[in-house]
């Protein structure tokens, strides 16, 4: 990351060769005298680019005091590198630094120190930035040790930045929350209104959430780290998609229950027909018994009439023993237990639970999210 700043760099040092005693007044010199004076070779260590201002003339100021103290001021605009940790973006706080160092003079030749009156560095307390607020700053003086060149003095200004969150809450967080809440409206729409629920819980909210994520992503700083805003977008996306899945699940259960009811009605009808056939079979058996016909009833079998049989209205008779009935009942009971295990839930019941579970889960996730990224 980087930031651009415009500073008035004031440097002061004593050159006894320039002392004078014929007056006590401080002399103001033209900027053209700069080339005739000794100047410290100060540079900004972490600058990526920098330039001097020269409109309408070179923005340089030189003051010479009677004791040989020189005040040299210059206006510089520089783009400075700043290492930022964006894991908590946009709830992040950063520390940026400005390093000043001598390029060619070691600590044996020149010594840097901050002015005792540090209020000469002013403007940071009143500075208004678009994305950050400067919470504090401090100064540091250190020696940089280079094995091949020796020790070089360095002055550092550290300032702490806190990102302004209001714009992100309005542009990113609030629309995401409203989209998630809009997906919950589908829980109050009838299951029969398929186009309304699919368009509201599916197409509208999912695609809008995707568009919001892409547009916000384009304005985010480029970094490989997963940012807090990315995490929140995906949380909202999961809830929006879950609302669509909830409707699919409820619709599947409703459709499955309709099919089960249709099967149950068909089964009742078959049972009634079978009972009617049992009555007719009983009459046939009674008639055959009265006619002196004996049959073995140990197993289930079909008995078909011979040509010329008096019972012409019945072509064949199915006789089932008690043991066969028990076996058929056992098979039916096993299938019934399996169906009970996968018993479908009423679609309206699913919607009723979703009206409570989804908002409660979203509130709980938000509490965890804001606690994790703001503390």
LOKE-541804 format. One line per 8 residues: number of its first residue (from 1); for each residue x, y, z of N, C-alpha, C. Coordinates in steps of 0.02 Angstrom, whole numbers, plus 32768, in hexadecimal, padded with zeros to 4 digits. Example, Ala and Ser with C-alpha at 12.3 -4.5 7.8 and 13.67 -1.06 7.14 Angstrom:
<rs>
1> 8294,7EE4,8186,8267,7F1F,8186,8294,7F5B,8186 | 8282,7F90,8162,82AC,7FCB,8165,8285,8002,818A;
</rs>
This chain:
<rs>
1> 802A,7FC5,8000,8000,8000,8000,802C,803F,8000 | 800E,8076,7FF2,8033,80B5,7FEF,8005,80EF,8000 | 8024,8126,8010,7FFF,8164,801C,8028,819E,8001 | 8006,81D3,7FEF,8026,820E,7FD4,801D,8248,8004 | 8052,826A,8013,804F,82A1,8042,8079,82DC,8029 | 8062,8317,803B,8088,8354,802D,80A0,8371,806F | 80E1,837B,8075,80FE,8391,80B4,812A,83CE,80A8 | 812F,83F6,80DC,8160,842C,80DE,8199,8414,810B;
9> 81D0,8402,80ED,8208,83E5,8112,8236,841E,8128 | 8239,8428,816B,8264,845C,8188,82A2,843B,81A4 | 82DC,8451,818E,831C,8438,81A8,8344,8474,81C2 | 8365,8469,81FA,838D,849F,8218,83D0,8483,822F | 8405,84A7,8222,8448,8493,8238,8473,84D1,823F | 84AC,84C9,825E,84DA,8501,826A,8517,84FB,823D | 8526,8531,821A,8563,8536,81F2,8588,8574,820A | 85BB,8569,8233,85DE,85A2,8252,8600,85CE,821E;
17> 860B,85B5,81E3,862A,85DE,81AF,85FD,8616,8198 | 85BD,8610,81A4,858D,8642,818D,8577,8671,81C5 | 8597,866E,8200,8585,869A,8238,859A,86E2,8228 | 8573,8711,8241,8582,8758,8237,856C,877D,8276 | 858A,87B9,8281,857C,87DE,82BE,856D,8828,82B0 | 8566,883B,8272,8559,8882,8265,850F,8893,826E | 84E5,8862,8277,849E,886D,8284,8481,8830,82A7 | 844B,883C,82CA,842A,8805,82ED,83EC,87EB,82C7;
25> 83E3,8804,828D,83A9,87F1,8266,83B6,87B0,8241 | 8380,878A,8239,8384,874D,8212,837C,875F,81C8 | 83A7,8745,81A0,83A7,8755,815A,8380,8720,8132 | 8357,8739,8105,8334,870C,80D7,8359,870A,8095 | 836B,86CE,807F,8393,86C6,8043,8367,86AB,800A | 837A,86BD,7FCE,8357,86A4,7F94,8366,865A,7F8A | 8336,8637,7F6C,8340,85EF,7F62,837A,85E0,7F34 | 8392,8611,7F0E,83CB,8605,7EE3,840C,85FC,7F0A;
33> 840C,8610,7F4A,8447,8606,7F74,844E,85BE,7F8B | 841C,8595,7F7F,841F,8550,7F97,845B,852C,7F7B | 846A,8538,7F3B,84A2,8516,7F1C,84E5,852A,7F39 | 84E9,8561,7F5E,8527,8578,7F7A,852F,8566,7FC3 | 84FE,8544,7FE0,8500,8530,8026,850A,84E5,802C | 8525,84D3,8066,8528,848B,8076,84E3,8475,808D | 84CA,843E,8072,8488,8424,8083,848C,83DB,8098 | 8467,83C8,80C9,8464,8380,80DA,8441,8359,80A2;
41> 845A,831E,8095,843D,82F5,805F,8404,82CA,8079 | 83D1,82EA,8093,8398,82C6,80AF,836C,82AA,8077 | 8356,826D,8081,8327,824F,8051,82F3,8226,8078 | 82BB,8219,8057,8285,81F2,8075,8291,81A9,8063 | 829E,8180,8095,82B4,813B,808A,827D,8112,8068 | 8241,8117,8080,820B,80EC,8066,81E0,810F,8031 | 81FE,8141,8010,81DA,8164,7FDB,81DD,813B,7F9A | 81A4,8137,7F78,81A2,8117,7F37,81AC,814A,7EFF;
49> 8198,8187,7F0C,81A3,81BE,7EDE,819C,81FF,7F05 | 81BC,8233,7EEC,81B9,8274,7F0E,81CD,82AA,7EDD | 81B4,82E7,7EE9,81C6,831F,7EBF,81BF,8360,7EE7 | 81E5,8392,7ED0,81E3,83D4,7EEE,81AF,83FF,7EC9 | 8195,8430,7EED,8165,845F,7ECF,818A,849C,7EB7 | 8179,84B2,7E7B,819D,84EC,7E5E,816C,851D,7E3D | 812F,8520,7E55,80FE,8550,7E3C,80F0,8583,7E73 | 80F8,85C4,7E66,8111,85E1,7E28,815E,85E3,7E26;
57> 817B,85DC,7E61,81C4,85D5,7E66,81D1,8598,7E91 | 8210,8586,7E97,8221,854D,7EC1,820B,855A,7F09 | 81E6,852B,7F25,81CB,8533,7F69,8202,8522,7F9C | 8231,854F,7FA3,8268,8547,7FD1,8270,8586,7FFA | 8285,857E,8038,828E,85B7,8065,82CF,85AE,808A | 82F7,85E5,808E,8337,85E3,80B2,833A,861F,80E1 | 8349,8611,8120,8352,8646,8152,8396,863B,8173 | 83BC,8672,817A,83FE,866F,8199,83FF,869B,81D7;
65> 8410,867D,8210,8413,86A1,8250,845B,86B8,825D | 8463,86EB,8288,84A7,8706,8294,84D9,86D2,82AE | 84C2,86A0,82D3,84F1,866E,82ED,8500,8637,82BB | 84EA,863E,827D,84F9,860D,8249,84C6,85D5,8243 | 848F,85DA,8267,845B,85A6,8262,8431,85B3,8223 | 842A,857F,81FC,8405,8583,81BD,83C4,855D,81C3 | 838E,857C,81AD,834D,855B,81A9,833E,8551,815F | 8336,8512,814C,8329,8502,8106,82E7,84DD,8102;
73> 82B8,84F9,80DE,8275,84DC,80D8,8265,84D0,808E | 8247,8496,8082,8237,8484,803D,81F5,845E,803D | 81D0,8468,8008,818F,8447,8001,8196,840A,7FD3 | 8181,83D0,7FED,818A,8391,7FC9,8147,836B,7FC8 | 8138,834F,7F90,8100,831F,7F8A,811E,82DB,7F7A | 810C,82AA,7FA3,812B,8268,7F9C,80F6,8231,7FA3 | 80FE,81FD,7F7C,80D7,81C0,7F83,8100,818E,7FAA | 80E8,817C,7FE5,810F,8155,8015,80EF,8111,801E;
81> 8118,80DE,8022,8100,809A,802D,80EC,8090,8076 | 80B7,806A,8080,809F,805B,80C3,8085,8013,80C4 | 80A3,7FEA,80ED,808E,7FA4,80F3,804E,7FA1,811D | 8019,7F87,80FF,7FD8,7F84,8120,7FC0,7F3C,8126 | 7FA2,7F2D,815E,7F82,7EEC,8169,7F37,7EF6,815F | 7F1D,7EDA,8129,7ED7,7EE5,8116,7EA9,7EAC,812B | 7EBE,7E83,815A,7E95,7E4A,816F,7E53,7E63,818F | 7E54,7E9D,81B0,7E18,7EB7,81D1,7DF7,7EEF,81A9;
89> 7E0A,7EF7,816B,7DEC,7F2B,8141,7DA0,7F20,813C | 7D77,7F55,8148,7D87,7F9B,8154,7D87,7FAF,819E | 7D8F,7F80,81CB,7D94,7F90,8212,7DDD,7F92,8229 | 7E0A,7F9F,81FB,7E51,7F99,8209,7E6E,7FDB,8223 | 7EA5,7FD5,8245,7ECD,800D,825C,7F14,8001,8244 | 7F32,8035,8228,7F74,802E,8209,7FA6,805D,822A | 7FE5,804B,8222,801B,8076,8238,8049,8083,81FD | 804E,80C1,81E9,8079,80D4,81B1,80B3,80FE,81CC;
97> 80E9,80FE,81A7,8126,811F,81BE,8144,8149,8186 | 8167,817C,819B,818E,81A6,816E,81D6,81A6,8188 | 8204,818B,8161,824A,8184,8176,8274,81B8,8151 | 829A,81DF,8177,82CA,820F,815C,8310,81F9,816F | 833C,81FB,813E,8380,81E1,814A,83B1,8206,811E | 83F0,8208,8134,8425,8224,810B,843C,81F0,80D9 | 8443,8205,809B,8454,81D5,8067,849E,81C4,8066 | 84C8,81F6,8071,8510,81EB,806A,8539,81F7,80A8;
105> 851E,821C,80D9,8543,822C,8116,8531,81FA,814C | 8564,81DD,816A,8558,81AE,81A1,854F,81D4,81E2 | 8546,81AF,8218,853C,81CE,825A,857C,81F1,8272 | 85B5,81E2,8254,85F3,8204,8266,85F5,824A,8248 | 85CE,8256,8213,85CF,8296,81F1,8593,82C2,8203 | 855A,82A3,820F,851E,82CA,821B,84F2,82A5,824D | 84CF,82CC,8276,84A1,82B1,82A8,845D,82D0,829D | 842B,82A6,8297,83E6,82BE,8290,83C2,82B9,82D2;
113> 8398,82EA,82E1,836D,82E5,831B,8330,8311,830F | 82FA,82FE,832F,82BD,8326,8329,82C4,8365,8353 | 82A3,8399,833D,82A4,83D7,8363,8285,83CC,83A7 | 82A0,83ED,83D9,8285,83E6,841D,823C,83FE,841F | 822C,842F,83F9,81E8,8447,83F4,81C4,8420,83BD | 81AA,83E5,83CF,818C,83BA,839C,814A,83D4,8381 | 8131,840A,839F,80F4,8427,8384,8101,8449,8341 | 8141,844E,832E,814F,8467,82EC,8134,8438,82B6;
121> 812C,83F9,82C9,810A,83CA,829C,80C0,83D0,82AC | 809E,83F6,8285,8058,8404,8293,802E,83F3,8256 | 7FEE,83F0,8261,7FBF,83E2,822B,7FA2,839C,822E | 7FC4,836D,8250,7FAA,8329,8252,7F6A,8325,827B | 7F66,834C,82B0,7F2A,834A,82DA,7EEC,8364,82B6 | 7EF6,8392,8288,7EBE,83B0,8265,7EB4,8392,821F | 7EDD,8363,820E,7EDA,8347,81CB,7E9C,831C,81C2 | 7E77,8328,818C,7E3B,8302,817C,7E49,82D8,813E;
129> 7E45,8296,8145,7E50,8268,810E,7E0E,8249,80F8 | 7E0C,8233,80BA,7DCE,8217,809F,7DBE,81D4,80BF | 7DF0,81AA,80CB,7DE4,8166,80E3,7DFE,815A,812A | 7E2A,8185,8143,7E4A,8177,8183,7E43,81B3,81B2 | 7E4D,81A3,81F2,7E54,81D5,8226,7E95,81C7,824B | 7EBE,81FA,8252,7EFE,81F2,8275,7EF0,81F4,82BF | 7EFC,81BD,82E1,7EED,81B8,8328,7F27,81CF,8353 | 7F65,81C2,833E,7F9F,81D6,8366,7FDD,81D3,8339;
137> 8013,81F1,8352,8053,81ED,832F,808B,81F7,8361 | 80C5,81DE,8350,8100,81E7,837B,813F,81E7,8350 | 8175,81FD,836F,81B5,8205,834C,81E7,81D2,8365 | 8218,81C3,833B,824C,8194,834D,828D,81A8,832B | 82C4,819B,834E,8307,81A7,8334,832F,8167,833B | 834F,8152,8306,8375,8113,8309,83B0,8116,82DA | 83DD,80E7,82E4,8417,80DF,82B9,8410,80A0,8290 | 8417,80A8,824F,8413,806F,8222,845A,8056,8213;
145> 8465,8017,8220,84A8,7FFA,821A,84AE,7FD5,81D7 | 84DA,7FED,81AD,84EA,7FCC,816E,8532,7FB4,8171 | 853D,7F75,8168,8580,7F58,8170,85B3,7F77,8142 | 859F,7F86,8106,85CF,7F9F,80D5,85DA,7FEA,80D9 | 85AA,800E,80F8,85AF,8057,80F8,85B0,8076,813D | 859E,8051,8171,859F,806C,81B4,8559,807A,81CD | 8555,80A6,81FF,8515,80B8,821D,84FC,80FA,8201 | 84BA,80FC,81F3,849C,8138,81D8,8461,814C,8204;
153> 845C,818C,8214,8425,81A3,823F,83E3,81A3,8219 | 83AE,8195,823D,836C,8194,821E,8339,81B2,824E | 830E,81DC,8232,82D5,81F7,8257,8295,81D7,823C | 8269,81C4,8269,822B,81A2,8254,81EF,81C4,8275 | 81BC,81CC,824D,817C,81E5,8265,8149,81AC,825D | 812E,8195,8294,80FC,8160,8294,80B7,817F,82A1 | 8087,8172,8277,8043,818A,8284,8012,8151,827A | 7FE3,814E,82A8,7FB1,8118,82AA,7F71,8130,8288;
161> 7F56,8105,825D,7F1B,8116,8236,7EE2,80E5,8247 | 7EA7,80FF,824D,7E6B,80D6,8255,7E3C,80E4,821B | 7E29,80AF,81F9,7DFF,80B8,81BD,7DB8,80CD,81D0 | 7D9E,80FC,81AB,7D59,8113,81B6,7D28,80DF,819B | 7CFD,80C6,81C6,7CD3,808D,81B4,7C8E,80A2,819A | 7C7B,80E0,81A4,7C37,80F5,8194,7C26,80E9,814B | 7C52,80FB,811E,7C43,80F3,80D7,7C3C,80AA,80C3 | 7C61,807E,80E4,7C5D,8037,80D4,7C1C,8019,80F0;
169> 7C07,8032,8129,7BC7,8019,8145,7B8D,802C,8117 | 7B90,8069,80FC,7B5A,807F,80D0,7B5D,805E,808C | 7B98,8056,8070,7B9F,803D,802C,7BA0,7FF1,8027 | 7BB7,7FCF,805B,7BC1,7F86,8055,7B99,7F5E,8088 | 7B9F,7F71,80C8,7B80,7F48,80FB,7B33,7F4D,80FB | 7B19,7F8A,80F8,7AD0,7F91,80FA,7AAE,7F72,80BD | 7AC7,7F7C,8080,7AA7,7F59,8047,7AA9,7F0D,804E | 7AE0,7EF2,8069,7AE4,7EA9,8072,7AB1,7E91,80A5;
177> 7AAA,7EB6,80DC,7A79,7EA2,810F,7A32,7EA5,80F3 | 7A23,7EDA,80CC,79E0,7EE0,80B0,79D2,7EA9,807D | 7A04,7E94,8057,79FA,7E5E,8028,79EC,7E1C,804C | 7A10,7E10,8082,7A02,7DD3,80A9,79BC,7DD5,80C6 | 79A8,7E0F,80E1,7965,7E16,80FC,7930,7E0E,80C6 | 793E,7E26,808A,790E,7E1F,8053,7905,7DD6,8040 | 793A,7DAF,8045,7933,7D67,8035,7905,7D44,8067 | 78FE,7D60,80A4,78D2,7D41,80D5,7888,7D4D,80C6;
185> 7878,7D7F,809D,7833,7D8D,808C,7813,7D50,806A | 783B,7D2A,8046,7820,7CEF,8023,7803,7CBC,8052 | 7817,7CBD,8092,77FB,7C8D,80C2,77B1,7C99,80D0 | 7798,7CD5,80C1,7752,7CE6,80CC,7729,7CDF,808B | 7748,7CCB,8056,7725,7CC2,8016,7710,7C79,8010 | 76D6,7C6E,7FF4,76BB,7C2A,7FEE,76E9,7BFE,7FC3 | 76EA,7BBE,7FD5,7712,7B8F,7FAE,76F9,7B89,7F67 | 76BA,7B96,7F5C,769E,7B90,7F19,76B5,7BC7,7EEB;
193> 76CB,7C00,7F08,76E2,7C38,7EDF,772B,7C2E,7ECC | 7737,7BFE,7EA0,777C,7BEC,7E8D,77A1,7C26,7E6C | 7785,7C49,7E3B,77AA,7C81,7E1C,77BD,7CB7,7E4E | 778F,7CC8,7E7B,779E,7CFD,7EAC,77D7,7CE9,7EDA | 77D5,7CAC,7EF4,7809,7C97,7F23,784C,7C8E,7F00 | 784C,7C72,7EC5,788C,7C67,7EA1,78AB,7CAA,7E8E | 7883,7CD9,7E76,789E,7D19,7E61,78B6,7D42,7E9D | 7893,7D3D,7ED5,78A5,7D65,7F10,78DF,7D46,7F35;
201> 78DA,7D05,7F46,790E,7CE5,7F6E,7947,7CCD,7F44 | 793E,7CC8,7F02,7972,7CAD,7ED9,7993,7CE0,7EAB | 7970,7CF0,7E75,798F,7D19,7E42,79A0,7D5E,7E5B | 7970,7D80,7E7B,797B,7DC5,7E8F,79B2,7DCC,7EC4 | 79AB,7DA8,7EFB,79DA,7DB1,7F32,7A1F,7D95,7F23 | 7A22,7D5A,7F05,7A63,7D3C,7EF7,7A8A,7D65,7EC5 | 7A6A,7D78,7E8E,7A8D,7D9F,7E5C,7A9E,7DE5,7E75 | 7A72,7E04,7E9C,7A82,7E46,7EB8,7ABC,7E42,7EE8;
209> 7ABD,7E0D,7F11,7AF5,7E04,7F3F,7B36,7DF9,7F19 | 7B34,7DD3,7EE3,7B6F,7DC9,7EBA,7B88,7E0A,7E9C | 7B5A,7E32,7E82,7B6D,7E73,7E66,7B8B,7EA1,7E9A | 7B6F,7EA1,7ED6,7B8A,7ECA,7F0C,7BD0,7EB4,7F1F | 7BDC,7E73,7F21,7C1F,7E5A,7F31,7C52,7E6E,7EFD | 7C3F,7E68,7EBD,7C6E,7E78,7E87,7C7E,7EC2,7E87 | 7C4A,7EEC,7E8E,7C56,7F35,7E8D,7C7F,7F4C,7EC8 | 7C72,7F2F,7F03,7C9A,7F42,7F3E,7CE1,7F29,7F38;
217> 7CE9,7EEE,7F1A,7D2C,7ED1,7F11,7D57,7EFD,7EE4 | 7D39,7F1C,7EB2,7D60,7F45,7E84,7D7C,7F83,7EA5 | 7D5D,7F9A,7EDB,7D74,7FD6,7EFE,7DA0,7FC6,7F3A | 7DA9,7F87,7F4A,7DD2,7F74,7F83,7E1C,7F77,7F71 | 7E47,7F82,7FA2,7E8F,7F7E,7F95,7EA2,7F38,7F80 | 7ED0,7F33,7F52,7EE5,7EF2,7F39,7F16,7ED3,7F6B | 7F02,7E9B,7F85,7F2B,7E77,7FB5,7F15,7E2E,7FB5 | 7F44,7E02,7FC5,7F34,7DBB,7FC6,7F0F,7DA6,8005;
225> 7F11,7DD0,8038,7EF1,7DBE,8078,7EA5,7DBE,8071 | 7E85,7D92,8097,7E3C,7D91,809A,7E25,7DC8,80C9 | 7DFF,7DF7,80B0,7DEC,7E32,80D7,7DAB,7E24,80FC | 7DA0,7E4D,812F,7D63,7E46,8157,7D25,7E53,812D | 7D29,7E81,80FE,7CF0,7E90,80D3,7CE1,7E54,80A6 | 7D15,7E32,808E,7D0A,7DF6,8065,7CE6,7DC0,808E | 7CFA,7DB8,80CC,7CDA,7D86,80F8,7C90,7D97,8101 | 7C81,7DD6,810B,7C3B,7DE9,8116,7C11,7DDF,80D7;
233> 7C2E,7DF0,809E,7C0B,7DE4,805F,7BFA,7D9A,8056 | 7C29,7D6F,8067,7C1C,7D27,805E,7BEA,7D0D,8092 | 7BEB,7D2A,80CE,7BB8,7D18,80FF,7B72,7D28,80E4 | 7B6B,7D64,80CB,7B2A,7D78,80AF,7B17,7D4E,8072 | 7B48,7D3F,8049,7B3B,7D16,800E,7B22,7CD1,8022 | 7B41,7CB4,8055,7B2C,7C72,806D,7AE4,7C74,8087 | 7AD2,7CA8,80AC,7A8E,7CAD,80C6,7A5B,7CB7,808D | 7A6D,7CDF,805B,7A40,7CE8,8022,7A37,7CA7,7FFC;
241> 7A6E,7C84,7FF1,7A6A,7C44,7FCE,7A45,7C10,7FF7 | 7A4E,7C12,8039,7A2B,7BE3,8065,79DF,7BEE,8062 | 79C9,7C2D,8059,7981,7C3A,8052,7966,7C19,8013 | 798E,7C19,7FDE,7979,7BF8,7FA0,7977,7BAC,7FAA | 79A9,7B91,7FCD,79AA,7B49,7FDB,796F,7B36,8007 | 795D,7B61,8036,7923,7B53,8062,78E4,7B4C,8039 | 78DB,7B77,8008,789E,7B71,7FDF,78A0,7B30,7FB6 | 78DA,7B1F,7F9B,78DF,7AE0,7F75,78CF,7AA4,7FA1;
249> 78E8,7AA6,7FDF,78DA,7A6F,800E,7890,7A6C,8020 | 7872,7AA6,802E,782B,7AA8,8040,7800,7A93,8004 | 7812,7AA9,7FC9,77EB,7A96,7F8E,77F1,7A4B,7F80 | 782C,7A2F,7F8B,7835,79E7,7F81,7809,79C0,7FB3 | 7808,79D7,7FF1,77DF,79B5,8023,7794,79BA,8013 | 777F,79F6,7FFC,7739,79FF,7FEB,7726,79D1,7FB0 | 7750,79CF,7F7E,7743,79A4,7F45,7743,795A,7F59 | 7772,7948,7F84,7776,7902,7F9A,7738,78EF,7FC2;
257> 771F,791C,7FEC,76E3,790E,8013,76A6,7906,7FE6 | 76A2,792E,7FB1,766B,7926,7F82,766C,78E1,7F61 | 76A8,78CC,7F4E,76AE,788A,7F2F,769C,7853,7F60 | 76B1,785B,7F9F,76A1,7829,7FD2,7656,7825,7FDE | 7635,785F,7FDF,75EC,785F,7FE8,75C9,783D,7FAE | 75E3,784A,7F71,75C5,7829,7F36,75CF,77DE,7F3A | 760B,77C9,7F50,7617,7781,7F57,75EA,7763,7F8D | 75E0,7788,7FC4,75B5,776F,7FFA,756D,7766,7FE2;
265> 7555,7796,7FBB,7511,7790,7FA1,750B,7754,7F72 | 753E,774B,7F48,753D,7712,7F1B,753F,76D0,7F41 | 7567,76D0,7F78,756C,7694,7FA1,7529,7684,7FC3 | 7507,76B7,7FDB,74C5,76AC,7FFA,7494,7690,7FC8 | 7497,76AB,7F8C,746A,7692,7F57,7478,7649,7F47 | 74B9,7637,7F43,74CC,75F2,7F35,74B5,75C5,7F6E | 74BC,75DE,7FAC,74A7,75B7,7FE6,745C,75A9,7FE5 | 7436,75DC,7FD3,73EE,75D3,7FCE,73DC,75A1,7F98;
273> 73FF,75A5,7F5F,73F2,7576,7F2A,7404,752F,7F3F | 743C,752A,7F64,7452,74E8,7F7B,7420,74CB,7FAE | 7405,74F6,7FD9,73D3,74DF,800A,7395,74C5,7FE6 | 7382,74E9,7FB1,7348,74D3,7F8B,7355,748F,7F6A | 7393,7487,7F50,73A5,7448,7F31,73A7,7410,7F65 | 73BD,7421,7FA2,73BF,73EE,7FD7,7379,73D4,7FE6 | 7349,7401,7FE6,7303,73EC,7FF2,72EC,73BE,7FBA | 72FB,73D1,7F7D,72E8,73A7,7F45,730B,7364,7F47;
281> 734C,7365,7F5B,7371,7326,7F60,7353,72F9,7F95 | 733D,7318,7FCC,731F,72F0,8002,72DF,72CE,7FE9 | 72B8,72F2,7FC1,727B,72D4,7FA5,728C,729A,7F77 | 72C0,72A4,7F4F,72D5,726F,7F21,72EB,7231,7F48 | 7314,723C,7F7C,732C,7204,7FA4,72F3,71DF,7FC5 | 72C3,7206,7FDE,7289,71E7,7FFE,7262,71BD,7FCC | 725B,71D8,7F90,7237,71B4,7F5C,725B,7174,7F49 | 729E,7178,7F43,72C5,713D,7F31,72C1,7109,7F68;
289> 72C3,7121,7FA7,72BF,70F2,7FDF,727B,70D0,7FE0 | 7246,70F5,7FD2,7203,70D7,7FD1,71FD,70A5,7F98 | 7224,70B0,7F63,7221,7081,7F2A,724C,7044,7F36 | 726F,7040,7F6F,7297,7006,7F7F,72DE,7008,7F64 | 72F6,7043,7F52,733B,704A,7F39,7368,7059,7F74 | 739C,702F,7F80,73CC,703A,7FB7,740E,7050,7F99 | 742D,7080,7FB9,746D,709B,7FA1,749C,70A4,7FDC | 74DC,709F,7FCD,7510,70A9,7FFF,751E,70F4,8004;
297> 7516,7110,803F,751F,7158,8049,755F,7167,806E | 7593,713E,8066,75D1,7149,808B,75F9,7184,8070 | 75F4,718F,802E,761A,71C6,8010,75EB,71EF,7FE5 | 7604,722A,7FD1,75DC,7255,7FA6,75E1,723C,7F5F | 75AA,723A,7F3C,75AA,7226,7EF6,756C,7242,7ED5 | 756A,723C,7E92,7530,7252,7E6B,750C,7215,7E51 | 74CB,7218,7E56,74A1,71E2,7E3D,7476,71FD,7E05 | 747F,71E0,7DCB,7459,71F7,7D90,7425,71C2,7D7F;
305> 73EB,71D8,7D67,73B4,71AA,7D59,73C4,7181,7D1B | 73A9,7145,7D1B,73AE,711B,7CE0,7376,712E,7CB0 | 7380,711A,7C71,7349,7128,7C41,730A,7103,7C56 | 72D6,7126,7C59,7296,7108,7C6B,7286,710F,7CB4 | 72B2,7130,7CDC,72A5,713B,7D23,7267,7166,7D2B | 7242,7156,7D5E,7205,717C,7D69,7213,71C4,7D7D | 724D,71D0,7D9D,725E,7214,7DB3,727D,723A,7D79 | 7257,7246,7D46,7273,7265,7D0A,7285,72AE,7D14;
313> 7269,72CC,7D45,7277,7314,7D4E,72BB,731F,7D6E | 72DB,72EC,7D88,731D,72F3,7DA8,734D,72C6,7D82 | 737B,72E4,7D5F,73AB,72BE,7D38,73E1,72A0,7D64 | 73F9,72C4,7D98,742B,72A7,7DC5,7423,72C5,7E0A | 743B,72A1,7E3B,7434,72B5,7E81,7479,72B2,7EA1 | 748D,72E7,7EC6,74CD,72E9,7EE9,74C0,72DE,7F32 | 74DF,72AA,7F4C,74D6,7298,7F92,7517,72A4,7FB6 | 7514,72C5,7FEE,7550,72D5,8014,7548,72BB,805A;
321> 757B,7297,8071,7579,727B,80B3,758B,72AF,80E7 | 7582,729F,8126,7593,72CC,815C,75DD,72DA,8160 | 7607,72A7,8152,7650,72B1,8154,7667,72E2,811F | 764A,72DC,80E4,765C,730B,80AE,7648,7352,80C0 | 760E,7358,80E1,75F9,739B,80F5,7629,73B9,8127 | 7643,738F,8155,7673,73A8,8187,76B3,73C0,8165 | 76CC,739A,8134,7709,73AE,8111,76FF,73EF,80EB | 76C5,73F6,80CA,76B8,7435,80A6,76B3,746F,80D7;
329> 7695,7463,8111,7690,7499,8143,76D4,74AD,815E | 7702,747B,8166,7745,748B,817E,776B,74B6,814C | 7764,74A5,810C,7786,74CD,80D8,776A,7514,80D6 | 7729,7519,80DC,770A,755C,80DC,7720,7584,8119 | 7727,7561,8153,773D,7584,818F,7784,759D,8189 | 77B1,7576,8169,77F6,758C,815F,77FA,75C9,8132 | 77D3,75C9,80FD,77D2,7603,80D1,77B5,7640,80F5 | 7784,7635,811F,7767,766D,8144,7798,768C,8174;
337> 77C3,7662,8195,77F5,767D,81C3,7829,76A6,819E | 783D,7690,8162,786D,76B6,813B,7850,76F9,8125 | 7811,76F8,8113,77F1,7737,80FF,77EA,7766,813A | 77DD,7749,8174,77D7,7774,81B0,7819,7796,81C0 | 7851,7773,81B3,7893,7790,81C0,789F,77CD,8195 | 7888,77CB,8157,7890,7802,8128,784F,7828,811E | 782B,7830,8153,77EA,7851,8150,77F3,789B,813D | 77D3,78B4,8109,77DC,78F9,80F4,77BD,792A,8126;
345> 77D9,7966,8127,77C0,799A,8154,7791,79C7,812D | 775F,79E0,814F,772F,7A0C,812F,7753,7A4D,8119 | 7746,7A63,80DB,7768,7A9E,80C0,7759,7ADC,80E8 | 771C,7AE4,80FF,770C,7B1F,8128,7732,7B1E,816A | 773C,7AE3,8186,7763,7ADD,81C4,77AC,7AF2,81B8 | 77C7,7ADF,817E,780C,7AF3,816E,7811,7B3F,816A | 77E0,7B5F,814A,77E1,7BA8,8145,77DA,7BC9,8189 | 77B1,7BAC,81B4,77A9,7BC9,81F8,77EA,7BC6,821F;
353> 780C,7B8D,821B,784D,7B88,823C,7880,7BB7,821D | 787F,7BBE,81DB,78B0,7BE9,81B9,78A7,7C32,81CC | 7869,7C47,81DA,785C,7C8D,81EE,787F,7C9E,822F | 788C,7C6D,8258,78AD,7C79,8298,78F8,7C68,8295 | 7908,7C30,8275,794D,7C18,8275,797B,7C47,824D | 7965,7C5C,8212,7990,7C85,81E8,79A2,7CC8,8209 | 7971,7CF0,8221,7985,7D2F,8242,79AF,7D24,8281 | 799E,7CF1,82A9,79C5,7CE4,82E6,7A0D,7CD1,82D5;
361> 7A16,7CA7,82A2,7A59,7C92,828F,7A80,7CCE,8272 | 7A5F,7CF8,824C,7A81,7D32,822F,7A97,7D63,8265 | 7A6D,7D6E,8296,7A7F,7D9A,82CE,7ABA,7D7D,82F5 | 7AB9,7D3C,8301,7AF0,7D1C,8326,7B31,7D21,8300 | 7B2F,7D16,82BE,7B6C,7D1B,8296,7B86,7D63,8295 | 7B59,7D94,8293,7B6E,7DDA,8294,7B8F,7DEC,82D6 | 7B75,7DD3,830D,7B94,7DE0,834E,7BDB,7DC4,834F | 7BE4,7D88,8337,7C26,7D6A,8335,7C54,7D90,8306;
369> 7C3A,7DA5,82CD,7C62,7DC8,829B,7C7C,7E0B,82B6 | 7C4E,7E34,82D0,7C63,7E76,82E8,7C8E,7E70,8327 | 7C82,7E3D,834F,7CAE,7E34,838A,7CF4,7E20,8375 | 7CFA,7DF8,8340,7D3B,7DE0,832A,7D64,7E17,8308 | 7D43,7E43,82E3,7D68,7E73,82BA,7D6C,7EB9,82D8 | 7D49,7EC6,830E,7D4C,7F09,832C,7D6F,7F09,8370 | 7D7E,7ECF,838B,7D9E,7ECC,83CD,7DE8,7EBB,83C5;
</rs>
